[in-house]
């Protein structure tokens, strides 16, 4: 590191609205503060206000070209105003140059004098020479930063993931190195280019157009600064609250720096690096790989710059719209002893409070005697206040001592019966108690603890506790140890839901197992009755430090189911199939024993009879009766006469049914299977045919009857007799027989030839049954 420690005091100057950038311009030794919301520059000289310069809309970044003495101010613009570059000489705007949209950052190429303006929204780079645009370069998706390497004359432009490399305006290479490449820096001593990747928490190190390596840093690296005296690269890790210190390709250390540091600047006069934290208001001062001071500036310090002409450091504050100027003064250093390494502590002198995670807290004060107060450090005690004298002209160092403080650790139990002894061990200290509290005293630190196991109870038996400057209470909850009580059912149908209650707990299951967790003890259990099954519905079991298994055998119940037929002739056999069983009977009833449920059944066909054939019987814990009605088939019996005069009316009776035939047509009966007597009504002048028997057995029946003329009283003829019959009568019978024979022959031929004329309803496919025969 370069020169000696240079103390400072702080003075505050007013700036415009929302100052966001501080830069130095060698021409006139001026410091420029960019005021984003007031669209102007506050110009400072020798630590005092100098001028205000109006520029474009929302100035956000500036870079100085020492070769031509011009300051290039990037005006971001807004949704309606595009970005511009205000070119300022001293305090005069000499040109306004329109560029792309979203002008974000810029760099001067010291070899050719070009200014490279990165336009993040229009995804390009505007190249200026003096006050004119000479080229526009495409650089991919959302360019973010740009850096110039004086060792090789190359310009490096980063976007979200890639680095584009230019020689002048000529592309010479590109590399993919990370994600959201927010910040870049060139180490002029070795020519390395450092590219911070905010989303991967890495820094890619380039040499020329090659990627040398990638190193891991803290969370969300957003700014990089170079210390020329010790050739260190400081990477500001915003979300780690730290700075990663690199040398060449190696991370040397990480130094705490506020809460969310966002910007940094190097003071070449004393070799310090100033890191500002807009979130906490802290400024951290680094020297080499150590933090030498940290003080609360307050507000929202957003940018920091160094003026080599007067050795001052300027810090813009976007919250107070001011600029803090760090001026030289003497240093008071309070050095602690007794705290663990990296323990944060602090002190207050006047209204300034400085903090450190190292050994020293420093103050910059003019000569005088000052009272100080130490901030409380959890877990330690000290002389919290004192006095110190700064004589002037030299630094003052004072030791402050810290001693560990012990805090009470109290364990509070719940769940144990009153008077139960329980034991706690913290570190090597063991305490027991029969009350609900016990404890130990320990200084700050992290301690393992254990609870001695108790039979029949469960708890979190071990853990860790942290003492952080205040008493600690650890709640210990004891619960009765639960053991599985598993019931296994045997005999239920698959998927049947069954339930058990034990103590105050009930469970249901539709699998073969059911589990209830219970502590030690004796328990009465009950099983919810299931229709259609029997078992021992209650019992008692004991839990004694382990699981219990209980088998529940279910027996299926069967109920009488009686099928009763109607419609069959007595003694007719019939059959029913139900639940895989086939029962047959010639009586009116068939019996089964069936379980609960909806049981399908089938009634087998009985020749000559109709029935529904199948169905379901619903059984719900009681006997059931099922009626099976049978209905007979009917068949046609057709009686055709021969011998009557045409159109003669005649009648016939088949069993109890009488039919007539007007005009001499055939008489037809529809009857079920059986044997019937066929009788005929008298017809004057004709003999009535004798009664005959007709049997119907599953097919239609056709019969022909012959009517013969009766003998006439007083007819002249042979008076002699033959076998008691007159010769005339025998002649008549013979003649009649001949006629009848001829007619029967003719009728038979006609019947065979014109069968449908005798049975007009007969089916054409040869089925002899009457189409109406299916009716009962």
Secondary structure, 3 states (H helix, E strand, C coil): CCCCCCCCEEEEEECCCCEEEEEEECCCCEEEEEECCCCEEEEEECCEEEEEEECCCCEEEEEEECCCCEEEEEECCCCCCCCEEEEEECCEEEEEEECCCCEEEEEECCCCCEEEEEECCCCEEEEEECCEEEEEEECCCCCCEEEEECCCCEEEEECCCEEEEEECCEEEEEEECCCCEEEEEEECCCCEEEEEECCCCEEEEEECCEEEEEEECCCCEEEEEEECCCCEEEEEEHHHCEEEEEECCEEEEEEECCCCCCEEEECCCCCEEEEECCCCCEEEEEECCEEEEEEECCCCEEEEEEECCCCEEEEEECCCCEEEEEECCEEEEEEEECCCCCCCEEEEECCEEEEECCCEEEEEECCEEEEEEECCCCCEEECCEEEEEECCCCCEEEEEEEEECEEEEEEEEECCCCCCCEEEEECCEEEEECCCEEEEEEECEEEEEEECCCCCEECCCEEEEEECCCCEEEEEECEECCEEEEEEEECCCCCCCEEEEECCEEEEECCCEEEEEECCEEEEEEECCCCCEECCCEEEEEECCCCEEEEEECEECEEEEEEEEECCCCCCCEEEEECCEEEEECCCEEEEEEECEEEEEEECCCCCEECCCEEEEEECCCCEEEEEECEECCEEEEEEEECCCCCCCEEEEECCEEEEEHHHCCEEEEECCEEEEEEECCECCEECCCCEEEEECCCCEEEEEECEECCCCCCCCCCCEECCEEHHHHHHHHHHHHHHHHHHHHHHHHHHHCHHHHCCCCCCCCCCCCCCCCCC
